[in-house]
């Protein structure tokens, strides 16, 4: 077999045996016959013509040569894939290649091929990857990245082309340029992503790092916007079910920007974390204490409460129309060889709700539904802290939100019937949901440790407003089901971050601000097959067919009955043919 322009074909000699001339007998061999080459280990490259068909003929030829090269280093990975690699140096140029192939379940296959060439200060890397699933859907990508350094300038350019299983192409071009002059380094970057459907997304960034003595100040700004469409094929297999799906998402970001400033002052050389080495006896003791705590050497106290009260104005037992107001929370504390551990959580909630549900059963099947709406506000705080021989680490969060939501679900199913000894039915179920939420949150971390020496506090605060609509429908018949869902969203977000303290030998102080406005939409479809149910049907059918004498057991007499039945069927067919032609 050989690969030729993405197609696999076999060659066969056209010479007729009758025209082949007989060669004179060869002289007997006197030298020993060479040892037979060891059998080539299992490789799935030859079966991956579909994965390589989208790449250039030059790349395909390189893959084929490496797959068959006797000088390549071969390794079988834990996941069953096979990796071949080789490299060589000529003059100032070093080239390396690596090919990894894998044959998955149900004949799905994956391939990744990487080439790297380095000459002086220039480096070029090509990465080809492709995946084909059991149904022949192929996704592929090719990334080419080149970089070079010349004096004070380092520049990197890349181009990535991806093609989904339907042939839609997405192209991303990116470049960055870093100029270093004395104690100042400035980096600019930009990227643009376009696709065959007219979408275009962009990103631009600048970063400046200035060093003065032992202090480094870094300022960066990143902006992005545009529209981007992403298609993903997926499949999964478990002992009970096999599913196959596709997800499509489209994001529109009219505005997204972020600014960050960080100042670091070098106080002492970086300190490696040797807490669990012989140099740090307290660290070794704490490691042993942690293991003992896992074995039960600690005492723990826990409690929780729920003081939320309900007021239901509906007299229908299947409905709730009213309010829920109150507080809830929990706390825990433990003392053991792993140190002191504590957690705390409180939440206050107030809202009005309308909920109802119902179901009915009849001669031909059953149906059920739920529906609800709510307007809710809540606020909460929670935290965790840990203190041991190495120091203290504590985290905390406080937040508040207000939301409105409406949702409904429904299901209709037929009565079950026996098919090959298994109960099967047909059903349709659906769900819709619409929501809008305003939220604000702040969280922080304080860390003071002995080794490595650290005393730092960092945190973030943000606010967001998001509206989202979702819908889902699923239809099933026996072991087969189809699920389709979709969503649309719109939202705005603002965020601030900050850090101050001492870590890794440096005094740090910094912060950032960011804001974004975006729209999103997506849909996915999944087909699922209950292989366990099909297996039970096949098993029941096989037993029924094999139990030819109907005694409920399988034995040699069943085999004789099957043979006799086949004989009788052949004789009956012969008699009917003879009667038809008047023999």
Steps between C-alpha positions, in 0.01 A plus 500: 500500500618855436372850551463701178329841508298401803359185337601147588537260210660162445717402202476161337723344231323464163736233367320174417638183655498331158742759352745498785843370393666246720839614626791254507560335836711711729827375644469364852563755778821455692476803728268483805154646454471840678298509820136582445411860591293528815130543442397865486300596807135580452454836332189679384658746253412301188130518592503880537470612139192704590689683774785600268294587190460868596874560534743586220666225299837599649373453857338167407826376346694603812254310721524192283881504497518536878240223550718262295844623601723226651699771683200643690472454875173319576305518825162362599320734738279407793184586306597256223615765252830457313760779478784508246769766517835583345734798472816597313745790483667631185723798537317760707156348446334248732180331386273274702173317421246320717195302389240364742210287378221325686220268399198547724180311565265435208782577250538863609857629455725790602821641358752767601812586303753763610809630319753741646788673325758719676768704322690756701244731658208385282263218591205366301246249633217334306233304685242290313219328688184320393233281651240280332219342697312177446262667254775643279477859627845658476628812679849624414738787568838625378704753697819659371703712743828674428713712730835672473726718711714774354677735735246656736199367307316170540208439266252214476242437230249218472212386285251235605245351262228271633238317295193345661323185384276697263790668325461841667839664534625730775826692464690671784802723432700629795825685554695648788804725510723556802759779506745515789714808549698514819265464798182542297316229305190568292280230344218551254273222378196460280295221350210472257269203454279470190290217364322398182168634632612861533573510875798702620649531850806698605732550799760770563736530793792708624729435793790703637746381766744750648773408748661754730749349739326207664146621415306394190178671392278331242204667329274318254184569304295245306203571276289261295177493302316363201309180430621141507331171413614164638385151400595193705421137424497263796441137577512291815467134583416341833395152602135602459479759223668640191438866417587711199449876488591839355507841670499837326564828684519859379634782718474870429717726716445869417728611785759334722796676662732436793780704662756366749787658691742299717810614689747246637804571715764229535594464867687172494559212256206275423453232766409150390230324699693236693234452766512122471876451480751407768605867523164595649417292806174682572389437143575130537306489827203672335504253212475214748222683683299535181525125440392424857201736466390313188511183710270659759731683742277805536181619667231677297187699588227584246165673510251651259163670508218601268266774619330564167124525546237448230162661453288313245173661386403207276273225625605263219741237643688501168552877491686766694418869466657712767824609661812356657694719741774424748858403564704183482858406571759256622829493684770249579815489710764231535813452709749233413850415399438687173439824692192715552234513225188713503223590257202735524202565272192720528229588248191718519226458239168663422280436200161429354434182310233330292542127439269228381523144376273225382484158338244272345491137391269345247441199283775591253766659721576782743578873503647739755597865526654758732496878475635776715594864531692689763638837601774459756766698683772350712824590672766281650840473657729202541858436595762234567815510710785260571781536755784251544875488558567662165272802542155636433283506188152652497248577226174690514216601271204734527236544234148611420269436206151562373340284235177423319433170330223308327521133398285210387552132428278236348510133408275263308573126483324197358440186699782248494483200269713187491751488216736201504425458869585862591256775604523795254292811443500827307515841670540871435609745769588867490620785719509879460654759731546876492693692764661833580743557785687791656787408729790650689775307672829554680748235605845498652784280620754559775804274517779508758739205481836416652647307207514645247483836680170658389275774631257603230141612457314498170142543398249592235166673475254488216149569386302349212163510333404200287180398323465151352238291324530123462297224338544124487305216341566128505322226305560131562378173359623184664881504516534808275466865603566843345563811710509858371558810711568869434573818694536874451662740747592864548705647779738760636777455757741719694786368709784632716795303641776585745801348674739622771761317703819295496540181296784311334761749618310803364285778636193520276233761451265507205150522370283480194175626357290341230161526337320302231173495311407190305230305323491125457298233327542129458333173413591135526358168389577157643399150393521236772474122467436280803742222414415308816133482402592391147734239647220358714271487194767321297564255782132422545453459124804273468380277783154482352632404156755253634246327724363317198308230690337753734598332828651822645853351500789501253658164417610263224137412427443867403781478244345183353160668484649799314666268243181302451304823456745621238470171312122519499511861376728404209278205403186717513663760277610231251149353483343845438743575215432162343122551524528845339688373194293181479788260563 
